Amino acid sequence: MSEYRFTVEAEQENERLDKYLSSLLAECSRNYIQKLIKEGAVTVNEKPVKASSLLHMEDEVSIIVPQPVLPEIQPQAIPLDIIYEDDNLIVINKPKNMVVHPAAGHFDNTLVNAVMYHCGDHLSGINGVMRPGIVHRIDKDTTGLLVICKNDTCHNDIAMQLKEHSIQRTYHAIVTGVLKESAGTIDQPIGRHPGERKKMSINQKNGKSAITHYQVLERFSQYTYIRCNLETGRTHQIRVHMASLGHPLLGDELYGKKSNRFRTDGQALHAKTLGFVHPATKKPVMFDSPLPEYFEQILTTLRNV
């Protein structure tokens, strides 16, 4: 189990206890925190309280979070679009609506379940039983390239390249509105949104460095087709950065409009190219993936308007 202690600051005065804790503990849902409060795992100034209790500046809040019981992840015979494979790694073109690794609410039909079936025991174990082989990830509704590591040596090498920002990652996206500039760089730190647990945001105080280079590929009357090169790889980086310009991604219900005429079922974002130095050969490799069918159909429709 883990115990956390917090001191309420002035800007959090009169905030509900459950809301306050859910904003600080991203891994815990508000419902789960309410459950812990009912079970007596939360105290304010060493006294049990209700979830609806309003906090005051300098209150001392303590919460004990039990160690989660990890489910046994099962291999599943799910088809994979394999771009490249050798004894050290595998590069996969992930489809839309597939979660990369198991988590609450998604313990099967993930990319990890599929890779476990394909690779057997030949996956790195550095990220634990829930994320075997996983060194980086993309969102459920984002399509495109991921590298999966088959051993810890390969995993450590790719992780270091990610840390040093030497991996080349190019994404294609369709954003709402018409971008005026033909190219640009967004250099804005990204951190957890202070009020909404599932969102990230531009966060000058607590965010981490995030840099996105974008280039316009094609303009339409109400949309723009762009290419983005990532210098860093923060959660939701392209989605947050483009929304900060007033041009959220088409279909992005979290950072843009709740509905769109194309019914994209999530953001129009594709991880198109991936380049890195191969951990075994020490030679540069570059992989490319075609745009998914739905993405091509949107572009065709926009070009014919």
N, C-alpha and C positions, 0 to 999 in steps of 0.2 A: 504494500500500500504506500501511497504518497501523501504527505501532509503539506499543505500550502498555507502561508500566512500573508495577509495583505493589510495595509493601512489605508483607510479611505481618505482620499484627497478632496480638496475644496470643490473641484468641478464635478465630483460624484455625490455631493450632498443631496439627500432626499431621493436617491435612486433605490429602487427595489433590490433586495438582497439577491434574489435569483437572477435578475437581469445583470447585476453587477458582476456576479461570479461567472456567468456564461460569457460575458465580454472578455474576461481575463483568462478563462480556460477554454481555449478553442476546441479541445478534444472532447469536451463534455457538452451535451445538449442541455437546453434549459429544463426540459422535462426530467432528465437524469439528475440535474442539480436539485430540482424540487424534491425528487425521491430521496436524495441524500439528506436534505434538510429535514424531511419527515422522519428519517431514521436516526436523527440526532448526530449526524456526522459533521454538522456545521454549527459553529458558535460565533457570536459577536460579543466581544469583551468577555469571553469565557462563559457566556450564557446561551442556552438553546433559544432559537428564535423561529419565526415563521418565514416562509418564502416571500411574503408580501411586506415584511418589515422594511421600513425606510431607514437608510443609513445616514450617519452624521459624520462630519469631518473628524478624522483621527480615530474612528472606530477601528478596533482590531478584529479582523475577520479570519477565522480559521476553518479549513475544510480538509477532511480526510477522504481521499479517493481510493477505493479498494483496487488492488491489482486486477486487471481484466483477465477473465478466463478465455484464453485463445481457442477458437474452434480448430478442429483438424481440417486443413485445407486439402481437398481431394482433386486429383488430376481428372480432367474432363476432355473427351474427344471432340474438341471444338476446332473447326478448320482455321488455319493460320495462313496469312498472305506473307510468305517468307521471301524477302528480297535477297538475303545473303545468309550463309551459315558456314561455320567451320568449327574446329574443336574448342575454340575459346569464346565465341560469341555468336549471336544470331540477331539479324536486323529484320524487324517486322513492320509491315504496313498495317497499323491498327484501324479497324473499321469504326464507324460512328456507333454511338450507344454502347460501347464496351468499356467497362471500368478496368483500369490497369491492374489493380491489386485488391484483394479482399479487404473489406472494412465493414463497419456497422451497416446492415441492410443490404450488403452485397458480398455474400460469402461464396457464391458460385457464379459460373458463366463469366468470369473475369479473364483477362489476358493471362494472369498467373496460373489459373486452373488449366488453360489451354497449353501453356508453355511447359507446365509440369508433366502433362501427358506426353508431349512431344520429346522433351529432353530427359525425362526420368530424374535420376538423382544428380544429373550433371548441370547444376545451377549453383551460383555463388550463394553463400549463406550469411553474408555480412549484414544484410538488412532484416534478418530474422525469418521466422517461419511464415509470416504473412506476406513477405515481399521477396521470395527467392529470385535471384537474378536481376532484380529491379535496381537500376542505378539512377534512372530519371524517369519521369512520367509525363503524360499529357492528359488533359481533361477527358471525361467520358464522351462528350459530344465533339471533341476535336479528333480529326482523323490524321493519319500519317505515321512517320517513321520513329521507331524506338529501337535502341540497342539493348539486348538482354545479355548478361554476362554468365558464362557457364562455370567460372571458377573465381576464387577470391583474388588471385593475382590480376586477372583481367578487370575485375570490378574495381580494385584499388586504383589501377591505372586510368580507367575511364573517369572515375570519380575525381581524380587529380586534374585531369584535363578539363572537366566541368568547373572545378574550383578555380582553375587558372584562366577560365574563359577562352580556351583555345579551340574548343569544339565549334564547328561551323553548323549553325542551325538556321534554315531559311523556311519561313512560313508564308503561305498565300492566304489572303483573307479578302472578304467583301465587307466594306463598312458602309454605314448609312450616311447620306449626305455626300457632297462633292468637295473633295480636298482641293484647296487652292494651290498649295505648294506641290511641286513635282516630287520632292524628296525632303526628308528632314530627320532629325534625331530627337527622341524624347529621353531626357535624362532626369527622371523623377523617382525618388525612393518609394518603395511599395511596402506596406505593412497591413496587418489585420485591421479591418474597418472597426472603428471604436464602438459603433452601435449595432452592427449586424454581423453575427458570428460567421456566416457563410461567405461574406464578401471581403475582398481586399480593397485597398484604397491608396491614393497618394498620401503618404504619411511622412511629413518632414521631420517629425520628432522621433518616432520609433521605427520608421521604415528602413529597409535595406536598399542599397544602391541597385538601381534597375535602369538599363539602357537599351532602348529599341531604336534601330535604324529602319526607316520605311521609305519605299519608293512607289510612286503611282505607276501602275501598269496600264490601266484603262479607266476612263471616266464615263459615267452614264448620267442621265438626267437627275437621278436621286441617289445614286450609289457610286462607290469607287472601288475598283479592284486593285489591291496593293500587294507588294511583297515586303516582308519584314525580316530583318536579320537581327538575331538576338546576341547581345554582348553578355547579358546575364540571363538567368533562368528562374525568375521569381514566379510564384504561384499566380496564375491569371495575368501574367505580365502584359501581353499584347492586348488583352481585353480591357484591362484597367487603363493602360496608356492611351489607347485609341479613344476610349470613352472620355478621358480627361481632355482630349482635344475637341470634344463635342461630336465625335464620329464613332459611336459604339458599333461593334460588329453586327452585321445582319443576323438576326435570330438569337442574339444574346439577351435572354430574358432577365439575367441578373444585373447587367449593367446598361441595358438599353430598353427597348419597348417589349411589352409582354407578348405581342403577336406580330406577325409579318405576313405579307401576301404570298410568300413562297413556302410557308409552313416547313421551315428548315429543320425543325426538331433539334434546336440548339444552334450555337454560333457557327457561321460559315468560316471555318478556320482549318487549314490543312498543313501539317508539318511535312513540307515537300522534299527538302534535302537535308542530309546529315553527313558531316565530314569530321574525321578524327584521325589520329595516328593509331594504327593497329597495335595493340599491346604486345603481340607476339612478333610480328615482322618489323615493327618500328617504321613502317612506311605509311604515308598518308593514303586514306581511302575515302571515297565519296560515293554516297548513295542517293538515288532520286526515286520518287514515287509519283505516279500520275494523279491528277486531281480526281477525286471521287465523282461518280456519275451525277449525284445530285448537284454538286458544285458546277460541273460543266453545263448542266441543264439550266441553272440560274443564269450563267454567263450568256448562253445562247438566247434565252428569253430577253435579257437586257439588251443584247446587241440587235435584236429584231424589233425593239419598241420604236 
